[in-house]
C-alpha cells in the first residue's frame, strides 16, 4: 500500500476499504506515514466525505490502535459523557460531580482545546496542582473510592486519534462529520465505559451548523456506540450563542462552581440537568426521568455536588480550596467593560466570533505548541432576547495584554446584532437520539 495512492483515491471520490484504512492508521501510528501525507488525506476526506462503512472502519481502527481500558474492576455501571464542543461549554466540570454525588460511577477521558474551544483538561488545570496525567490503576481506584475520575488521553489509548486530533486542529479539518464521529467514538470505545451520553451541539458555534447535520452526527455516533455494545444516547443542544455567560478557562470553572451552588445561569444549569438525567438512567441510579431530575436537584441544594467537586479536585492533586473560594482561581490583570454601541434587542450573536475573541486573548490554541492563558476570557451580560441600551455593558473582558484586548474588543462588537423587535428564542434542547 502506498499512501500516495490512497490520497489520490480519496481525492478522486473513491471509497477506502477496511484493510486500506487499517493499514493507513497502523502506518501513521507507527510513524511510517508523515504528517504532511496524513494532512492531505484529512483534507481529501473533508471535501469528499466517508461512507458509513468507511467511518465504522476508521473508528474501530483508531480504537484498536493502542491499549484499551479495562474497567471491570470498577463496581457498577461506568458512565462517560462527551460534548462535541462549543463556546462556553464547561458542562463536565459541573455535571460529573452532580452525577457522581447521585451514585453514578464517572470514568471519563477528556481532551484539550480544539482551536478556540476550551478543553475540559485546560479548564480543570485552573485548579493549582490538578493533573489528569494519572495511571490507569489510579484512575480505577479513584472511581471506586469517590465515584469520579477524569484522565487525559494517554499515548497508549487510541494513539492514532491522539495524533490525528492534534493534526486536524491546525489544518482546518476539524468540522467533518465522519472525522468527528470516529474521533469521539474511538476514544469512548477504547476508554471502557459501559454507557455513553453524548452532547451534540448545533448552531453557529458548533462544528455542525445545522440541525440536520447535528442530528445526522448524533445518529452516527449512537449507532457506532450501540454496535460496539455500549448503551449510547445523544442530546442535541443549542450552540447558536455561548453556553452560560463565561467564556474562558478559569472564568468557566468559576461559573461551573456557581452552578453547583445553585447560582448558575439557567441555560447551563438546564443542560446539566438534562444530560445528568440520562446519565443517571443509563447508570441505573434512577428509575425514570422524574426521579433522576429530583436527585440532581437535591445534590445541588444540599451541597453534596459541590463537595464532590472538591473531593475530585483534591484526589487529582488540585487545590480544593479554590472550589470554595473562586477568587483563588487564575485572575487576569486587566478587567474592562465592553459597552453596547446601540440600543435594541440582542437578535443574534455570532457564537464562533465570541470564541475567537477568547482565542485572541490567549485562551485557546492557534498551533499545537500554543500555551493557554487560563485567566483570560469574557463574561457576557446580555444574550439573545435581552434588551440593551446604548452605553450599557454587553460583557466584561479579562485580558493580560493591551494589544490582544484591543483586537478582541473590536471583534466582539461585530459579533452582536440588534433589532427593534424581540427575536423568537430557540429551545436549548433540540432533541434526543436513542439507539
Secondary structure, DSSP 8 states (H G I E B T S, - for coil): --HHHHHHHHHTT----HHHHHHHHHHHHTT-S-HHHHHHHHHHHHHH---HHHHHHHHHHHHTSSB----TTS-S-EEEEEE---TT--HHHHHHHHHHHTT-EEEEEE---BTTB--HHHHHTTSTT------HHHHHHHHHHHSEEEEE--TTBSHHHHHHHHHHHTTT----HHHHHHHHHHHHHHHT-SEEEEEEEESTTSSS-SHHHHHHHHHHHHHHHHHTT-EEEEEEEE-SS-SSSEESHHHHHHHHHHHHTT-S-HHHHHHHHHHHHHHHHHTTS-SSHHHHHHHHHHHHHTSHHHHHHHHHHHHTT--THHHH-GGGS---SEEEEEE-SS-EEEEEE-HHHHHHHHHHHTSS-SSTT----TT-EEEES--TT-EE-TTSEEEEEEES-HHHHHHHHHHHHHHEEEESS------SEEEEEE-
